[in-house]
Amino acid sequence: MSDYHKSVLLKESVDALAIKGDGVYVDVTFGGGGHSKEILARLGDKGRLFAFDQDADAQQNKIDDERFVLIGENFRYIKRFLRFYGVKKVDGILADLGVSSHQFDEAARGFSTRFDGELDMRMNQESGLSAKTVVNEYEEKQLADVLYWYGELRNARVMAKQIVEARQNQEINTSFELKQVLSRFLPKSKEHKILAQIYQAIRIEVNQELEVLKEFLMQTPELLNEEGRLSVISYHSLEDRLVKRFIRTGMFEGEPEKDFYGNTSEPLKKVGKLIVPTKEEVVENNRARSAKLRIATLK
């Protein structure tokens, strides 16, 4: 597991669940199994843990434990698949929204800016939409919107224009081909940062990450038992804003309606303050540097 992925904020995110020995918990982003192993270590014989991961590579890390069930599906369907196992309420839900180290380090998956690989970026290898489709088939405006909204790139429009012009001569198939096409936007001092934003934008589009997150969050209040906990680690401002806003208002935009007495009825309330990794953890695991942990419980 340690080669596959080093779990970020491992102790803090599992502490946040305030685990009861006989409780039922869900790890919606199984990956290398780090968080799941930590949860199982704190559960008693009667406790149960369900985990979700749609990535076939991650499913190879399945834990052999009779208290554990790994569901090979996207966690946007959390309620449906828990129902399948007869579970309507749980005591805690953990989500680590980062891309696993394994996905970044596996050149063929196309997630990394460091390796030349096919433009893929699919978390679910059976999904029809890949990065290659986005780069080669999206209309210019659609492409610009993806780069602007999901990559927060100010010159998204000219980047999209450049991609569309380049692909008319030749299809853009690999990471380095895309890098070459956009080379004029990549000054040496900022190359890595800008490439990371471009890749993030395309990856979010390919995997519908923000829609998945919204659908998941909307289901959590119904699933949690009284005093049940939600523990969510996010890695960029787009995710963190959604998590923070949902915990605060139960919505993703607008403000909750007030009743006659001026009260609102948000389903969740935050627990404690925002938690970020220690300097030591960031030194040990560079991917932890942007992580933010937010915790909530039923109101």
C-alpha positions in Angstrom: 0.0 0.0 0.0 2.8 2.5 0.9 4.1 2.2 -2.7 0.6 2.7 -4.1 -0.3 5.8 -2.1 0.7 7.5 1.1 -2.4 8.6 2.9 -2.7 12.3 3.8 -3.8 13.5 7.2 -4.3 9.8 8.1 -4.6 10.0 11.8 -6.5 13.4 11.8 -9.1 12.3 9.3 -9.8 9.0 11.1 -9.8 10.7 14.5 -12.5 13.0 13.1 -14.8 10.0 12.7 -14.8 9.5 16.5 -15.0 5.8 15.8 -17.3 3.5 17.9 -16.2 -0.1 18.1 -19.5 -1.5 16.8 -20.1 1.3 14.3 -20.7 1.2 10.6 -18.3 3.4 8.5 -17.7 4.3 4.9 -14.4 5.2 3.2 -15.6 6.5 -0.2 -12.1 6.8 -1.7 -10.4 3.5 -0.9 -7.3 3.9 -3.2 -4.4 2.2 -1.5 -6.5 1.4 1.6 -4.5 3.5 4.1 -7.6 5.2 5.6 -9.6 1.9 5.6 -6.8 0.0 7.4 -6.7 2.7 10.1 -10.5 2.6 10.5 -10.5 -1.2 10.7 -7.7 -1.1 13.3 -10.0 1.0 15.6 -13.2 -1.1 15.0 -14.3 -4.0 17.2 -15.5 -7.4 16.0 -19.0 -6.1 15.4 -17.9 -3.0 13.5 -18.3 -2.8 9.7 -16.5 -0.8 7.0 -17.7 -0.3 3.4 -15.3 1.3 0.9 -15.9 2.6 -2.6 -13.4 2.8 -5.5 -14.2 2.6 -9.2 -10.6 2.3 -10.2 -9.7 -1.4 -11.1 -6.0 -0.8 -10.0 -7.3 0.3 -6.5 -9.5 -2.8 -6.3 -6.4 -4.9 -6.3 -5.6 -3.5 -2.8 -8.7 -5.1 -1.3 -8.3 -5.9 2.4 -9.0 -9.5 3.6 -11.2 -8.8 6.6 -14.7 -10.1 7.2 -15.8 -6.7 8.6 -14.8 -5.1 5.2 -16.7 -4.8 1.9 -15.1 -3.1 -1.2 -17.7 -1.7 -3.7 -16.2 -1.2 -7.1 -18.4 1.9 -8.0 -18.3 5.6 -8.0 -19.1 7.1 -4.6 -21.7 9.4 -6.2 -24.0 6.3 -5.8 -23.2 5.8 -2.1 -26.8 5.6 -0.9 -27.9 3.2 -3.7 -25.1 0.7 -3.1 -25.2 0.8 0.7 -29.0 0.0 0.4 -28.0 -3.0 -1.7 -26.1 -4.2 1.4 -29.0 -3.4 3.7 -27.4 -0.3 5.2 -29.5 2.8 5.6 -27.6 4.7 8.3 -23.9 4.9 9.1 -21.8 6.3 11.9 -19.2 8.0 9.8 -18.1 8.8 6.2 -14.6 9.6 5.1 -13.6 11.1 1.7 -10.0 11.8 0.6 -10.7 13.6 -2.7 -7.1 13.5 -4.0 -5.8 11.6 -7.0 -3.7 8.7 -5.6 0.1 8.7 -6.0 -0.2 5.5 -8.0 -2.4 7.2 -10.6 0.1 10.0 -10.9 3.1 7.7 -11.0 1.6 5.3 -13.6 2.6 7.0 -16.9 0.0 5.1 -19.0 -2.9 6.6 -16.9 -2.0 10.1 -18.3 -2.5 12.0 -14.9 1.0 13.2 -14.5 2.8 16.2 -16.0 6.1 14.5 -15.5 5.7 11.5 -17.8 4.7 11.2 -21.5 1.6 9.0 -21.7 -1.6 8.7 -23.6 -4.1 11.5 -22.7 -6.4 9.4 -20.6 -7.0 10.6 -17.0 -10.0 8.3 -16.4 -10.5 7.2 -12.8 -12.9 4.5 -14.2 -11.1 2.8 -17.1 -14.4 1.8 -18.6 -15.7 5.3 -18.9 -16.2 6.6 -22.4 -14.9 10.2 -21.9 -11.1 10.5 -21.8 -8.7 13.5 -21.8 -8.0 12.7 -25.5 -11.7 13.3 -26.3 -11.8 16.6 -24.4 -8.6 17.9 -26.0 -9.4 16.7 -29.6 -13.2 16.9 -29.8 -14.5 19.7 -27.6 -15.5 22.9 -29.3 -13.3 25.9 -28.6 -15.7 27.6 -26.2 -16.4 24.4 -24.3 -12.6 23.8 -24.0 -12.0 27.4 -22.8 -14.8 27.0 -20.2 -13.2 23.8 -18.9 -9.8 25.5 -18.6 -11.2 28.7 -17.1 -13.6 27.2 -14.5 -11.8 24.1 -13.5 -8.2 25.2 -14.0 -8.8 28.8 -13.0 -6.6 29.8 -15.9 -6.9 33.5 -16.9 -5.8 33.0 -20.5 -8.1 29.9 -21.0 -9.5 31.4 -24.2 -6.2 31.8 -26.1 -5.1 28.4 -24.8 -8.2 26.8 -26.2 -7.7 28.6 -29.5 -4.2 27.3 -29.7 -5.3 23.7 -29.0 -8.0 23.8 -31.6 -5.6 25.2 -34.3 -3.0 22.6 -33.5 -5.3 19.6 -33.6 -6.5 20.6 -37.1 -3.0 19.6 -38.4 -2.6 16.5 -36.1 -4.5 14.8 -33.3 -3.0 15.6 -29.8 -2.6 12.1 -28.3 0.0 12.4 -25.4 0.9 14.5 -22.4 4.0 15.8 -24.1 2.2 16.6 -27.3 -0.2 18.8 -25.4 2.7 20.4 -23.5 4.4 21.2 -26.8 1.2 22.7 -28.2 0.9 25.0 -25.2 4.6 25.7 -24.8 4.3 29.4 -25.4 2.1 29.7 -22.3 4.6 27.8 -20.1 7.4 30.1 -19.0 10.1 28.0 -17.3 9.6 29.7 -13.9 5.9 28.8 -13.8 5.8 25.7 -16.2 4.9 23.2 -13.5 2.2 25.3 -11.8 0.4 26.1 -15.1 0.7 22.6 -16.4 -0.8 21.3 -13.1 -3.7 23.7 -13.6 -4.3 22.6 -17.2 -4.2 18.9 -16.1 -6.5 19.5 -13.2 -9.1 21.2 -15.4 -9.1 18.3 -17.9 -9.1 15.7 -15.2 -12.1 17.3 -13.4 -14.0 17.4 -16.7 -13.2 13.8 -17.6 -14.2 12.4 -14.2 -17.0 15.0 -13.5 -15.3 15.4 -10.1 -17.3 18.5 -8.9 -20.7 17.0 -9.9 -19.7 13.7 -8.2 -18.7 15.6 -5.1 -22.0 17.6 -5.0 -24.1 14.5 -5.5 -22.2 12.7 -2.7 -22.4 15.6 -0.2 -26.2 15.9 -0.8 -26.7 12.3 0.3 -24.6 12.5 3.5 -27.1 14.1 5.9 -29.6 11.3 5.1 -27.0 8.6 5.7 -25.5 9.8 8.9 -26.8 8.6 12.3 -27.3 11.2 15.0 -23.8 12.1 16.1 -22.4 10.5 12.9 -19.4 12.3 11.4 -18.4 13.4 8.0 -14.6 13.8 7.4 -13.5 15.3 4.0 -10.0 16.0 2.7 -9.9 18.3 -0.4 -6.9 19.5 -2.4 -7.9 22.5 -4.4 -10.1 25.6 -3.8 -12.9 24.4 -6.1 -13.5 21.2 -4.0 -12.9 23.0 -0.7 -15.4 25.8 -1.5 -18.1 23.2 -2.2 -17.4 21.2 1.0 -17.2 24.4 3.2 -20.3 25.8 1.7 -22.3 22.6 2.0 -21.4 22.2 5.7 -22.2 25.8 6.4 -25.5 26.2 4.4 -26.5 22.7 3.0 -26.3 24.3 -0.4 -23.8 25.0 -3.1 -25.0 28.5 -4.2 -27.4 31.0 -2.8 -28.4 31.3 0.8 -30.7 29.1 2.8 -34.3 30.4 3.3 -35.2 31.8 6.8 -38.4 30.8 8.6 -40.8 33.3 10.2 -38.4 33.6 13.2 -35.3 34.2 11.0 -34.0 30.6 11.6 -32.4 28.5 8.8 -32.3 24.7 8.7 -28.9 23.6 7.5 -28.6 19.8 7.8 -25.0 19.8 9.1 -22.8 21.7 11.5 -19.0 22.0 11.5 -16.9 20.3 14.1 -13.7 22.0 15.1 -11.6 24.2 12.9 -10.1 23.5 9.4 -7.2 21.1 9.7 -4.1 21.2 7.5 -1.0 19.0 7.4 2.0 19.7 9.7 5.2 21.0 8.1 6.7 17.6 8.9 4.0 15.8 6.9 4.5 18.1 3.9 8.2 17.5 3.9 7.6 13.7 4.1 4.8 13.8 1.4 4.8 16.7 -0.9 1.3 15.9 -2.1 -0.1 16.8 1.3 0.8 20.5 0.9 -2.6 21.7 -0.4 -4.7 19.3 1.7 -7.6 20.7 3.9 -9.7 18.6 6.2 -13.2 19.7 7.2 -15.3 17.8 9.7 -19.1 17.9 10.2 -21.9 16.2 12.1 -25.7 16.3 11.9 -27.2 19.5 13.3 
